[in-house]
Amino acid sequence: SAAANREDYSQLESELDDMVATLKQYGQLNPKEPGGSVARTLFRIQEEVTEINKIQSHGRTRQFIEATKDKDDIIKRYRTIQSLIQQLQTDILFQSLDHTKKADQ
């Protein structure tokens, strides 16, 4: 049902928001060049969130008419965000390991 989908979206959005907030804190504590992989990935995540918000803000008539298409698009965008967060976590891990390795030398 539509109510269940909205609840699922809200829960997923909340989880992703928490992950992004945590990762942004890391980025602020360890600033990298603006064009670095962490900055680019955070920017791409923000772009996806913006597009999801646009889709969800459509009027009721359009939401009803294009519900399936919008649902599929939102799910695709959430999966993209999850993938980007995993990429970001990997980038941060490797940067941390590189930093530790350099500090030990």
Protein Blocks (a to p, Z undefined) as FASTA:
>chain_A
ZZlmmmmmmmmmmmmmmmmmmmmmmmmmmccdfkbmklmmmmmmmmmmmmmmmmmmpcfk
lmmmmmmmmmmmmmmmmmmmmmmmmmmmmmmmmmmmmmmmmmmZZ
